[in-house]
Structures are given as structure tokens and as C-alpha cells.
Amino acid sequence: MKKLSIKDIAKQAGVVPSTVSCVLNGKAKERRI
């Protein structure tokens, strides 16, 4: 099985990779996502 990348997750979710990165790093509240 292929490893998931931030780009893959972003594509599936319909968002940009930086949004996924912020959520994974716990910065979502700071950026109001």
C-alpha cells in the first residue's frame, strides 16, 4: 500500500496542502480552520 502524502489528503478533501498541514500540526485554531 502506498504511503499517503499531504497532497493526497488535500486532493481528497478538496483543500490546499497547507490547510492539511496546519490541521495535522495542531495549528487549525490559530488559523481559524
Backbone atoms as SQL, in Angstrom:
CREATE TABLE atoms (id INTEGER PRIMARY KEY, chain TEXT, resi INTEGER, resn TEXT, atom TEXT, x REAL, y REAL, z REAL);
INSERT INTO atoms VALUES
  (1, 'A', 1, 'MET', 'N', 0.840, -1.195, 0.000),
  (2, 'A', 1, 'MET', 'CA', 0.000, 0.000, 0.000),
  (3, 'A', 1, 'MET', 'C', 0.882, 1.255, 0.000),
  (4, 'A', 2, 'LYS', 'N', 0.485, 2.212, -0.819),
  (5, 'A', 2, 'LYS', 'CA', 1.231, 3.469, -0.930),
  (6, 'A', 2, 'LYS', 'C', 1.023, 4.339, 0.310),
  (7, 'A', 3, 'LYS', 'N', 2.091, 4.996, 0.714),
  (8, 'A', 3, 'LYS', 'CA', 2.022, 5.920, 1.840),
  (9, 'A', 3, 'LYS', 'C', 1.235, 7.164, 1.416),
  (10, 'A', 4, 'LEU', 'N', 0.347, 7.632, 2.275),
  (11, 'A', 4, 'LEU', 'CA', -0.415, 8.841, 1.975),
  (12, 'A', 4, 'LEU', 'C', 0.446, 10.074, 2.190),
  (13, 'A', 5, 'SER', 'N', 0.329, 11.010, 1.284),
  (14, 'A', 5, 'SER', 'CA', 1.047, 12.270, 1.454),
  (15, 'A', 5, 'SER', 'C', 0.035, 13.376, 1.760),
  (16, 'A', 6, 'ILE', 'N', 0.546, 14.486, 2.197),
  (17, 'A', 6, 'ILE', 'CA', -0.324, 15.635, 2.475),
  (18, 'A', 6, 'ILE', 'C', -1.058, 16.048, 1.200),
  (19, 'A', 7, 'LYS', 'N', -0.375, 15.962, 0.064),
  (20, 'A', 7, 'LYS', 'CA', -1.010, 16.308, -1.218),
  (21, 'A', 7, 'LYS', 'C', -2.198, 15.400, -1.511),
  (22, 'A', 8, 'ASP', 'N', -2.039, 14.092, -1.238),
  (23, 'A', 8, 'ASP', 'CA', -3.126, 13.135, -1.471),
  (24, 'A', 8, 'ASP', 'C', -4.338, 13.455, -0.597),
  (25, 'A', 9, 'ILE', 'N', -4.080, 13.726, 0.667),
  (26, 'A', 9, 'ILE', 'CA', -5.163, 14.045, 1.606),
  (27, 'A', 9, 'ILE', 'C', -5.868, 15.329, 1.174),
  (28, 'A', 10, 'ALA', 'N', -5.086, 16.332, 0.805),
  (29, 'A', 10, 'ALA', 'CA', -5.647, 17.617, 0.383),
  (30, 'A', 10, 'ALA', 'C', -6.530, 17.451, -0.850),
  (31, 'A', 11, 'LYS', 'N', -6.067, 16.643, -1.792),
  (32, 'A', 11, 'LYS', 'CA', -6.830, 16.420, -3.026),
  (33, 'A', 11, 'LYS', 'C', -8.175, 15.768, -2.707),
  (34, 'A', 12, 'GLN', 'N', -8.164, 14.758, -1.842),
  (35, 'A', 12, 'GLN', 'CA', -9.395, 14.061, -1.456),
  (36, 'A', 12, 'GLN', 'C', -10.349, 14.987, -0.698),
  (37, 'A', 13, 'ALA', 'N', -9.791, 15.856, 0.129),
  (38, 'A', 13, 'ALA', 'CA', -10.613, 16.750, 0.952),
  (39, 'A', 13, 'ALA', 'C', -11.039, 18.011, 0.208),
  (40, 'A', 14, 'GLY', 'N', -10.413, 18.274, -0.934),
  (41, 'A', 14, 'GLY', 'CA', -10.756, 19.467, -1.702),
  (42, 'A', 14, 'GLY', 'C', -10.184, 20.743, -1.110),
  (43, 'A', 15, 'VAL', 'N', -9.042, 20.609, -0.442),
  (44, 'A', 15, 'VAL', 'CA', -8.379, 21.777, 0.144),
  (45, 'A', 15, 'VAL', 'C', -6.930, 21.820, -0.318),
  (46, 'A', 16, 'VAL', 'N', -6.237, 22.899, 0.024),
  (47, 'A', 16, 'VAL', 'CA', -4.827, 23.014, -0.349),
  (48, 'A', 16, 'VAL', 'C', -3.966, 22.291, 0.683),
  (49, 'A', 17, 'PRO', 'N', -2.784, 21.820, 0.278),
  (50, 'A', 17, 'PRO', 'CA', -1.907, 21.091, 1.198),
  (51, 'A', 17, 'PRO', 'C', -1.560, 21.850, 2.477),
  (52, 'A', 18, 'SER', 'N', -1.437, 23.163, 2.402),
  (53, 'A', 18, 'SER', 'CA', -1.082, 23.924, 3.607),
  (54, 'A', 18, 'SER', 'C', -2.173, 23.825, 4.676),
  (55, 'A', 19, 'THR', 'N', -3.432, 23.705, 4.251),
  (56, 'A', 19, 'THR', 'CA', -4.534, 23.542, 5.208),
  (57, 'A', 19, 'THR', 'C', -4.403, 22.218, 5.945),
  (58, 'A', 20, 'VAL', 'N', -4.107, 21.159, 5.205),
  (59, 'A', 20, 'VAL', 'CA', -3.924, 19.833, 5.808),
  (60, 'A', 20, 'VAL', 'C', -2.765, 19.874, 6.798),
  (61, 'A', 21, 'SER', 'N', -1.686, 20.512, 6.411),
  (62, 'A', 21, 'SER', 'CA', -0.508, 20.618, 7.264),
  (63, 'A', 21, 'SER', 'C', -0.846, 21.326, 8.578),
  (64, 'A', 22, 'CYS', 'N', -1.597, 22.412, 8.488),
  (65, 'A', 22, 'CYS', 'CA', -1.982, 23.168, 9.690),
  (66, 'A', 22, 'CYS', 'C', -2.815, 22.314, 10.632),
  (67, 'A', 23, 'VAL', 'N', -3.759, 21.568, 10.079),
  (68, 'A', 23, 'VAL', 'CA', -4.621, 20.721, 10.899),
  (69, 'A', 23, 'VAL', 'C', -3.796, 19.634, 11.577),
  (70, 'A', 24, 'LEU', 'N', -2.914, 18.984, 10.824),
  (71, 'A', 24, 'LEU', 'CA', -2.097, 17.905, 11.378),
  (72, 'A', 24, 'LEU', 'C', -1.129, 18.408, 12.442),
  (73, 'A', 25, 'ASN', 'N', -0.684, 19.634, 12.309),
  (74, 'A', 25, 'ASN', 'CA', 0.271, 20.193, 13.265),
  (75, 'A', 25, 'ASN', 'C', -0.404, 20.907, 14.434),
  (76, 'A', 26, 'GLY', 'N', -1.733, 20.848, 14.474),
  (77, 'A', 26, 'GLY', 'CA', -2.465, 21.442, 15.587),
  (78, 'A', 26, 'GLY', 'C', -2.564, 22.955, 15.523),
  (79, 'A', 27, 'LYS', 'N', -2.403, 23.526, 14.344),
  (80, 'A', 27, 'LYS', 'CA', -2.454, 24.985, 14.201),
  (81, 'A', 27, 'LYS', 'C', -3.803, 25.462, 13.662),
  (82, 'A', 28, 'ALA', 'N', -4.772, 24.558, 13.567),
  (83, 'A', 28, 'ALA', 'CA', -6.063, 24.896, 12.966),
  (84, 'A', 28, 'ALA', 'C', -6.772, 26.027, 13.708),
  (85, 'A', 29, 'LYS', 'N', -6.743, 26.008, 15.043),
  (86, 'A', 29, 'LYS', 'CA', -7.432, 27.055, 15.816),
  (87, 'A', 29, 'LYS', 'C', -6.788, 28.413, 15.597),
  (88, 'A', 30, 'GLU', 'N', -5.451, 28.424, 15.531),
  (89, 'A', 30, 'GLU', 'CA', -4.734, 29.682, 15.295),
  (90, 'A', 30, 'GLU', 'C', -5.160, 30.314, 13.975),
  (91, 'A', 31, 'ARG', 'N', -5.354, 29.463, 12.985),
  (92, 'A', 31, 'ARG', 'CA', -5.697, 29.954, 11.648),
  (93, 'A', 31, 'ARG', 'C', -7.195, 29.943, 11.382),
  (94, 'A', 32, 'ARG', 'N', -7.963, 29.603, 12.411),
  (95, 'A', 32, 'ARG', 'CA', -9.428, 29.561, 12.325),
  (96, 'A', 32, 'ARG', 'C', -9.926, 28.674, 11.188),
  (97, 'A', 33, 'ILE', 'N', -9.409, 27.453, 11.138),
  (98, 'A', 33, 'ILE', 'CA', -9.832, 26.490, 10.107),
  (99, 'A', 33, 'ILE', 'C', -10.885, 25.585, 10.722);
